[in-house]
Amino acid sequence: MSRWWMLLLWLMPSWIVAQPLPPLLLTTHEMPPYSMREGLGATGLAARRVDCALQAMQQPFQLRLLPWKRAQHEVQLGRADGFFAGARNVERDGYAVASAVIAPQQWTWFQRAGATVHPDDPDFRFRAIVASFLGAAMYDHLKQQGYPGLMQARDMDQLIDWLLTGKVDAVMAADLVMAYHLQRRGVGSNLIATPYRDKPLVVYFSKTLVAANPGFLPRFNEAVANCIADEADQSGGPELQL
């Protein structure tokens, strides 16, 4: 190798010439349209982008679909290298490092038509019985906000059942996730959606992985940005939503 080529390598950022790591173990959960089981792996908006980025990096990985709370806990306990797709929050930032955004998400209130309380009402927090689902950052947020009538559903189907039967006044869910499940069940035409907050989704990688491999996250962020841009080019428009 010529000394000029060696000098060029020395001047390049270390993450550009980094070699792939040993196979990573990532966790996710069934959250259509972002991630859903397909054979031995997963598909969906978020899963495709993670796969695209890691393939571009030539980084081998394994993916396990688990209940959402456990998917996160495996990273917290050091038994997995990362999980997706989650919104950023303080608890997750405590044990993992967020990637660049991999998919859009908007937290949204859903109610039946004719509801007597509304999220814009000054006393909504204290009058309404509300719910989100187990392991969701939305549930933790509502708990921190001090909603006395807060309930925790085990999954999206139970959350929708509670809403349709009037067990709760409102539920908070991700807009695309709720739209998918309502369409799947053929219900929801009489529901009212009130946008609450933009909470884009990321991959959380363990702090141990990121600290030991400082070039990994910049490479992943660049790769996933390229994957999203390629999707937009192929669709002939802005970022794909489903």
Residue pairs with C-beta under 8 A, 6 or more apart in sequence:
9 17
13 215
13 218
14 214
14 215
15 214
15 215
15 216
15 218
15 219
16 215
16 219
18 213
18 215
18 216
18 219
20 57
20 58
20 59
20 60
21 59
21 209
21 213
21 216
22 60
23 60
23 61
23 62
24 54
24 59
24 60
24 61
24 62
24 81
24 82
24 209
25 61
25 62
25 64
25 79
25 80
25 81
26 50
26 61
26 62
26 63
26 64
26 80
26 81
26 82
26 83
26 84
26 203
27 63
27 64
27 65
27 66
27 70
27 71
27 72
27 74
27 75
27 80
27 82
27 83
28 35
28 42
28 46
28 47
28 63
28 64
28 65
28 66
28 71
28 83
28 84
28 85
29 35
29 65
29 66
29 67
29 68
29 71
29 135
30 36
30 37
30 65
31 44
31 46
31 68
31 85
31 174
31 177
32 44
32 177
32 180
32 181
32 184
33 44
33 45
33 176
33 177
33 180
33 242
34 44
34 45
34 46
34 47
34 85
34 103
34 176
34 177
34 201
35 42
35 43
35 44
35 45
35 46
35 47
35 65
35 84
35 85
36 42
36 43
36 44
36 47
37 65
41 47
41 51
41 63
42 63
42 65
45 103
45 176
45 240
45 241
45 242
46 84
46 85
46 102
46 103
46 201
47 63
47 84
49 102
49 103
49 224
49 227
49 228
49 231
50 84
50 102
50 203
50 224
52 223
52 224
52 227
52 230
53 220
53 223
53 224
53 226
53 227
54 60
54 61
54 220
54 223
56 223
56 226
56 227
57 219
57 220
57 223
61 81
64 71
64 74
64 80
65 71
66 74
67 134
67 135
68 134
68 135
68 136
69 134
69 135
71 80
71 83
71 135
72 83
72 86
72 92
72 135
72 204
74 80
74 83
75 81
75 82
75 83
75 95
75 96
75 204
75 206
76 95
76 96
78 206
78 208
80 206
81 205
81 206
81 209
82 96
82 203
82 204
82 205
82 206
82 209
83 96
83 203
83 204
84 102
84 201
84 202
84 203
84 204
85 102
85 103
85 105
85 201
85 202
85 203
86 92
86 137
86 201
86 202
86 204
87 105
87 107
87 137
87 199
87 200
87 201
87 202
88 98
88 199
88 202
89 137
89 140
89 141
91 140
92 98
92 137
92 204
95 206
95 207
96 204
96 205
96 206
96 207
97 204
97 205
97 206
97 207
97 210
97 217
98 202
98 203
98 204
99 202
99 203
99 204
99 205
99 217
99 220
99 221
99 224
100 202
100 220
100 221
100 224
100 225
101 200
101 201
101 202
102 201
102 202
102 203
102 224
102 228
103 200
103 201
104 176
104 198
104 200
104 201
104 239
104 241
105 174
105 175
105 176
105 198
105 199
105 200
105 201
106 174
106 175
106 195
106 196
106 197
106 198
106 199
107 138
107 141
107 172
107 173
107 174
107 175
107 195
107 196
107 197
107 198
107 199
108 172
108 173
108 174
108 175
108 178
108 193
108 194
108 195
108 196
109 119
109 170
109 171
109 172
109 193
109 194
109 195
109 196
110 163
110 170
110 171
110 172
110 173
110 178
110 191
110 192
110 193
110 194
111 118
111 119
111 163
111 169
111 170
111 191
111 192
111 194
112 163
112 164
112 166
112 190
112 191
112 192
113 190
113 191
113 192
115 169
115 170
115 192
116 169
117 124
117 127
117 128
117 169
117 170
118 124
118 194
119 170
119 194
119 196
120 194
121 127
125 145
125 146
125 147
125 148
126 148
126 149
127 149
127 169
128 147
128 149
128 168
128 169
128 170
129 149
129 151
129 167
129 168
129 169
129 170
130 142
130 147
130 149
130 150
130 151
130 168
130 169
130 170
130 171
130 172
131 150
131 151
131 152
131 153
131 159
131 162
131 163
131 168
131 170
131 171
131 172
132 138
132 139
132 142
132 150
132 152
132 153
132 159
132 171
132 172
132 173
133 139
133 152
133 153
133 154
133 155
133 156
133 158
133 159
133 173
134 152
134 153
134 154
134 155
136 173
137 199
138 172
138 173
138 174
139 150
139 152
142 150
142 172
143 150
149 169
151 162
151 167
151 168
153 159
153 162
153 171
156 173
156 177
156 178
156 181
157 181
157 185
159 171
159 173
160 171
160 178
160 181
160 182
160 185
160 187
161 167
162 168
162 171
163 170
163 171
163 191
164 187
172 196
174 199
175 193
175 195
176 241
176 242
178 188
178 193
180 242
182 188
182 191
203 220
203 224
205 216
205 217
205 220
209 216
210 216
210 217
228 239
231 239
231 240
232 238
232 239
232 240
